[in-house]
Amino acid sequence: MKKFLITTAVVLGTLTLSGCQYFYPNWGATSAPTDEPSASSTPSPSQSETTEPSPSASASQTPKAQVGLRVLSSSVDTGAGQITVIAEVADISEDGGSCTLKVTSGSVTKTLTVKAESNVTDTQCYPFNLPLTGIPSGNASFTVSYESADSTGATGANSLVIP
């Protein structure tokens, strides 16, 4: 009886796993798409060129939406020798933007720019890890700003103590 149960379990397991090939969503998938060069870059004879003046750059630009930023965490890690700041852009989810950290301590100002990427409801700035070298000890203030093709914004001044 023991051999029968083991044999049955092995056969059922094999049949179950072999059935996965029919339901696997990427079965027989081709390789990832690649960019191919365009067939022709010369204009066809039916196209015509116009000599109308183009509108000025300032007239065609639309104002960027103002967005709010939140600083989620800020700390000074003397062991690692860096300032770490984590921030997000509130209530907008978009890719292609960048976040800039500006730290001022005494007469020294340092900036660091990182990418931003969309999250479900917000846009996350990559973590800022700014080296402490050259930043004097004492009270420091920092701001985080965000810039993309469609949006812009900044935090108010925040403070840190540099040991």
Backbone as numpy.savetxt, mean C-alpha at the origin, in Angstrom:
# Nx Ny Nz CAx CAy CAz Cx Cy Cz
-11.87 -58.50 10.47 -12.69 -57.31 10.47 -11.82 -56.05 10.47
-10.69 -56.11 11.19 -9.80 -54.96 11.27 -9.21 -54.63 9.89
-8.83 -55.67 9.13 -8.28 -55.45 7.80 -9.33 -54.83 6.87
-10.57 -55.27 7.01 -11.65 -54.74 6.19 -11.85 -53.24 6.45
-11.85 -52.82 7.72 -12.03 -51.41 8.06 -10.87 -50.56 7.55
-9.65 -51.06 7.69 -8.48 -50.32 7.21 -8.52 -50.18 5.70
-8.83 -51.28 5.01 -8.90 -51.27 3.55 -10.00 -50.31 3.08
-11.14 -50.34 3.73 -12.25 -49.45 3.37 -11.86 -47.99 3.58
-11.19 -47.69 4.69 -10.77 -46.31 4.96 -9.77 -45.82 3.92
-8.83 -46.67 3.52 -7.83 -46.29 2.52 -8.51 -46.06 1.17
-9.42 -46.93 0.78 -10.12 -46.78 -0.50 -10.97 -45.51 -0.50
-11.71 -45.26 0.57 -12.53 -44.05 0.64 -11.66 -42.79 0.63
-10.55 -42.80 1.33 -9.63 -41.66 1.33 -9.07 -41.39 -0.05
-8.68 -42.46 -0.74 -8.13 -42.31 -2.09 -9.18 -41.75 -3.05
-10.39 -42.27 -2.99 -11.45 -41.78 -3.87 -11.81 -40.32 -3.55
-11.83 -39.99 -2.29 -12.15 -38.61 -1.90 -11.11 -37.64 -2.41
-9.85 -37.96 -2.22 -8.79 -37.06 -2.66 -8.67 -37.00 -4.17
-8.93 -38.10 -4.86 -8.85 -38.07 -6.32 -9.99 -37.25 -6.91
-11.09 -37.13 -6.21 -12.20 -36.31 -6.67 -11.90 -34.83 -6.62
-10.90 -34.43 -5.86 -10.54 -33.01 -5.74 -10.08 -32.43 -7.07
-9.54 -33.26 -7.94 -9.05 -32.74 -9.21 -10.19 -32.19 -10.06
-11.41 -32.65 -9.84 -12.54 -32.16 -10.63 -13.10 -30.86 -10.09
-12.85 -30.57 -8.84 -13.42 -29.38 -8.22 -12.38 -28.31 -7.91
-11.13 -28.58 -8.14 -10.08 -27.60 -7.86 -10.25 -26.42 -8.80
-10.36 -25.19 -8.28 -10.71 -24.05 -9.13 -9.66 -23.66 -10.16
-8.41 -24.02 -9.98 -7.38 -23.62 -10.93 -6.87 -24.79 -11.75
-7.60 -25.85 -11.82 -7.17 -27.02 -12.57 -7.05 -26.66 -14.04
-5.90 -26.93 -14.61 -5.66 -26.65 -16.02 -5.47 -25.18 -16.32
-5.18 -24.39 -15.31 -5.00 -22.95 -15.53 -3.75 -22.69 -16.35
-3.82 -21.63 -17.11 -2.65 -21.24 -17.90 -1.75 -20.36 -17.04
-0.61 -20.01 -17.58 0.32 -19.17 -16.83 -0.25 -17.76 -16.68
0.36 -16.99 -15.81 -0.10 -15.63 -15.54 0.02 -14.78 -16.81
-0.91 -13.83 -16.98 -0.84 -12.99 -18.18 0.40 -12.11 -18.17
0.90 -11.83 -19.36 2.07 -10.97 -19.50 1.74 -9.85 -20.47
2.48 -8.77 -20.39 2.31 -7.67 -21.32 2.93 -8.06 -22.66
2.18 -7.84 -23.71 2.69 -8.12 -25.04 2.84 -6.79 -25.78
3.84 -6.68 -26.60 3.99 -5.43 -27.35 2.81 -5.24 -28.29
2.43 -3.99 -28.50 1.30 -3.71 -29.38 1.67 -4.04 -30.82
0.66 -4.33 -31.61 0.90 -4.74 -32.99 1.47 -3.61 -33.83
0.96 -2.40 -33.64 1.43 -1.29 -34.45 1.34 0.00 -33.66
2.35 0.81 -33.77 2.31 2.09 -33.06 2.13 3.25 -34.03
1.97 2.96 -35.31 1.77 4.03 -36.28 0.28 4.28 -36.45
-0.13 5.52 -36.64 -1.56 5.80 -36.79 -2.08 5.28 -38.12
-3.33 4.86 -38.11 -3.94 4.38 -39.35 -4.33 5.58 -40.21
-4.50 5.38 -41.52 -4.80 6.49 -42.41 -6.11 7.20 -42.08
-7.06 6.53 -41.42 -8.34 7.16 -41.15 -8.27 8.16 -40.00
-7.21 8.15 -39.22 -7.09 9.09 -38.11 -6.68 10.46 -38.64
-7.21 11.49 -38.01 -6.83 12.84 -38.40 -6.33 13.59 -37.17
-5.41 14.49 -37.40 -4.87 15.27 -36.30 -5.55 16.62 -36.27
-5.78 17.13 -35.05 -6.36 18.46 -34.92 -5.31 19.39 -34.35
-5.49 20.65 -34.63 -4.52 21.63 -34.14 -5.14 22.52 -33.07
-6.17 22.02 -32.37 -6.78 22.81 -31.31 -5.83 22.90 -30.14
-5.79 24.04 -29.49 -4.91 24.17 -28.32 -5.43 23.32 -27.17
-4.50 22.74 -26.44 -4.91 21.94 -25.29 -5.17 22.86 -24.11
-6.09 22.48 -23.23 -6.36 23.33 -22.07 -5.15 23.38 -21.15
-5.04 24.46 -20.42 -3.88 24.60 -19.53 -3.96 23.58 -18.40
-2.82 23.25 -17.84 -2.76 22.23 -16.80 -3.54 22.65 -15.57
-3.51 23.93 -15.22 -4.21 24.38 -14.02 -5.72 24.35 -14.21
-6.20 24.53 -15.43 -7.63 24.53 -15.67 -8.19 23.11 -15.65
-7.41 22.12 -16.03 -7.92 20.76 -16.12 -7.77 19.97 -14.83
-6.98 20.45 -13.89 -6.80 19.72 -12.65 -8.00 19.93 -11.74
-8.49 18.83 -11.18 -9.56 18.93 -10.21 -8.94 18.93 -8.82
-9.56 19.61 -7.88 -8.98 19.65 -6.54 -9.02 18.26 -5.91
-8.01 17.97 -5.11 -7.93 16.68 -4.44 -8.83 16.67 -3.22
-9.39 15.50 -2.94 -10.23 15.34 -1.76 -9.37 15.38 -0.50
-9.85 16.07 0.52 -9.15 16.12 1.80 -9.54 14.89 2.61
-8.56 14.17 3.11 -8.80 12.96 3.89 -8.17 13.11 5.27
-8.70 12.36 6.22 -8.17 12.38 7.58 -7.21 11.22 7.80
-6.19 11.46 8.60 -5.22 10.42 8.94 -5.28 10.15 10.44
-4.98 8.91 10.81 -4.91 8.52 12.21 -3.55 7.90 12.47
-2.92 8.30 13.56 -1.69 7.65 14.00 -2.12 6.54 14.95
-1.85 5.29 14.57 -2.25 4.15 15.38 -1.24 3.82 16.46
0.04 4.07 16.18 1.10 3.74 17.12 2.33 4.57 16.81
3.01 5.00 17.87 4.29 5.69 17.69 5.18 5.34 18.88
6.44 5.02 18.58 7.36 4.64 19.66 8.80 4.91 19.23
9.66 5.01 20.25 11.09 5.15 20.02 11.74 3.89 20.55
12.44 3.17 19.70 13.13 1.93 20.08 14.63 2.21 20.05
15.20 2.48 21.23 16.63 2.80 21.28 17.48 1.58 20.99
16.97 0.38 21.31 17.71 -0.85 21.00 17.91 -1.04 19.51
16.85 -0.79 18.75 16.93 -0.90 17.29 17.41 0.40 16.67
17.43 1.47 17.46 17.89 2.76 16.95 16.97 3.38 15.94
15.64 3.32 16.21 14.70 3.86 15.24 13.42 4.36 15.89
12.75 5.24 15.18 11.41 5.68 15.54 10.46 4.87 14.67
9.43 4.29 15.29 8.45 3.51 14.54 7.09 4.19 14.67
6.46 4.45 13.53 5.14 5.07 13.50 4.26 4.26 12.55
3.04 3.98 13.00 2.06 3.28 12.16 0.85 4.20 12.02
0.43 4.44 10.77 -0.67 5.37 10.51 -1.57 4.81 9.41
-2.80 5.36 9.35 -3.74 4.97 8.30 -4.53 6.18 7.85
-5.00 6.10 6.62 -5.85 7.13 6.05 -7.29 6.68 6.27
-8.07 7.49 6.95 -9.41 7.09 7.36 -10.43 7.23 6.24
-11.34 6.28 6.18 -12.55 6.33 5.35 -12.31 6.44 3.85
-11.16 6.00 3.38 -10.92 5.93 1.94 -10.02 4.73 1.68
-10.34 3.98 0.66 -9.56 2.78 0.33 -9.07 2.92 -1.10
-7.77 3.18 -1.25 -7.20 3.35 -2.59 -5.73 2.94 -2.59
-5.25 2.54 -3.74 -3.85 2.18 -3.92 -3.14 3.32 -4.65
-1.82 3.29 -4.61 -1.03 4.23 -5.39 -0.62 5.49 -4.66
-1.00 5.62 -3.40 -0.61 6.81 -2.66 0.68 6.60 -1.89
1.12 7.66 -1.23 2.32 7.56 -0.39 2.10 8.36 0.89
2.74 7.91 1.95 2.67 8.57 3.25 4.05 9.10 3.59
4.09 10.26 4.21 5.36 10.88 4.58 5.35 11.22 6.06
6.40 10.77 6.75 6.61 11.09 8.16 7.63 12.21 8.24
7.30 13.25 9.00 8.22 14.38 9.20 8.45 14.53 10.70
9.69 14.32 11.14 10.05 14.40 12.56 10.96 15.61 12.76
10.62 16.44 13.75 11.44 17.61 14.07 11.83 17.54 15.54
13.14 17.61 15.79 13.68 17.64 17.15 14.77 18.70 17.19
14.53 19.75 17.97 15.48 20.86 17.98 15.48 21.53 16.62
16.65 21.67 16.04 16.76 22.28 14.71 16.87 21.24 13.60
16.74 19.96 13.96 16.89 18.87 12.98 15.51 18.39 12.53
15.31 18.30 11.23 14.08 17.76 10.65 14.45 16.63 9.71
13.80 15.49 9.90 14.01 14.33 9.02 12.67 13.89 8.47
12.68 13.42 7.22 11.46 12.91 6.60 11.70 11.51 6.05
10.63 10.74 6.00 10.67 9.39 5.44 9.35 9.17 4.71
9.41 8.72 3.46 8.22 8.46 2.66 8.10 6.97 2.40
6.87 6.44 2.59 6.59 5.02 2.36 5.35 4.90 1.48
5.14 3.71 0.94 3.96 3.43 0.13 2.73 3.29 1.02
1.58 3.42 0.40 0.31 3.16 1.07 -0.47 2.19 0.20
-1.25 1.33 0.85 -2.05 0.37 0.08 -3.44 0.28 0.68
-4.40 -0.09 -0.16 -5.78 -0.13 0.29 -6.01 -1.30 1.23
-6.92 -1.08 2.15 -7.39 -2.09 3.06 -8.89 -2.18 2.79
-9.63 -2.88 3.60 -11.05 -3.05 3.33 -11.78 -1.70 3.31
-11.62 -0.91 4.35 -12.32 0.37 4.41 -11.38 1.56 4.51
-10.11 1.33 4.75 -9.13 2.40 4.93 -7.92 2.16 4.04
-7.00 3.10 4.05 -5.73 2.95 3.35 -4.63 2.91 4.40
-3.82 1.88 4.37 -2.76 1.70 5.36 -1.44 2.22 4.83
-0.76 3.01 5.65 0.61 3.40 5.34 1.52 2.25 5.76
2.52 1.94 4.96 3.51 0.97 5.40 4.13 1.51 6.69
4.59 0.66 7.60 5.18 1.17 8.84 6.41 2.04 8.57
6.49 3.14 9.29 7.65 4.03 9.22 8.69 3.53 10.21
9.92 3.35 9.77 11.05 3.01 10.63 12.17 3.99 10.32
12.18 5.11 11.05 13.13 6.19 10.81 14.32 6.03 11.76
15.55 5.93 11.23 16.73 5.79 12.09 16.90 7.02 13.00
17.35 6.77 14.23 17.57 7.84 15.20 18.85 8.63 14.96
19.73 8.15 14.11 21.01 8.83 13.90 20.79 10.26 13.45
21.45 11.17 14.14 21.36 12.58 13.80 20.23 13.32 14.47
19.32 12.61 15.15 18.21 13.27 15.82 18.61 13.50 17.28
18.61 14.75 17.75 19.04 15.01 19.12 18.02 14.53 20.16
18.50 14.26 21.36 17.63 13.84 22.46 16.72 14.99 22.87
15.59 14.62 23.45 14.63 15.62 23.93 13.27 15.42 23.30
12.44 16.44 23.42 11.10 16.38 22.85 11.17 16.54 21.33
10.41 15.72 20.65 10.33 15.79 19.19 8.86 15.83 18.79
8.57 16.49 17.70 7.21 16.49 17.16 7.24 15.83 15.79
6.11 15.22 15.42 6.03 14.60 14.10 4.65 14.76 13.52
4.60 14.74 12.20 3.34 14.72 11.46 3.42 13.64 10.41
2.27 13.14 10.00 2.17 12.18 8.90 1.26 12.80 7.86
1.69 12.79 6.61 0.87 13.30 5.52 0.67 12.21 4.48
-0.41 12.36 3.71 -0.76 11.39 2.67 -1.00 12.13 1.37
-0.56 11.52 0.27 -0.73 12.13 -1.05 -0.99 11.02 -2.07
-2.03 11.19 -2.88 -2.29 10.28 -4.00 -2.79 11.11 -5.17
-3.15 10.46 -6.24 -3.64 11.18 -7.41 -4.96 11.89 -7.11
-5.75 11.33 -6.18 -7.08 11.87 -5.91 -7.25 12.50 -4.54
-6.35 12.20 -3.59 -6.56 12.60 -2.20 -5.30 13.17 -1.57
-5.51 13.98 -0.54 -4.40 14.52 0.24 -4.88 14.77 1.66
-3.96 14.73 2.61 -4.32 15.00 4.00 -3.10 14.91 4.89
-3.28 15.35 6.14 -2.18 15.32 7.11 -2.73 15.26 8.52
-1.92 14.74 9.43 -2.28 14.75 10.85 -1.87 16.08 11.45
-2.35 16.32 12.65 -1.83 17.44 13.42 -0.50 17.02 14.03
0.10 17.91 14.78 1.40 17.60 15.40 1.22 16.58 16.53
2.10 15.61 16.57 2.17 14.60 17.62 3.53 14.72 18.28
3.68 14.16 19.48 4.97 14.31 20.15 5.56 12.97 20.56
6.88 12.96 20.63 7.68 11.82 21.07 8.80 12.35 21.95
9.33 11.51 22.83 10.50 11.87 23.60 11.65 11.00 23.12
12.70 11.64 22.62 13.88 10.93 22.15 14.86 10.83 23.33
15.13 9.61 23.83 16.04 9.48 24.98 17.49 9.77 24.63
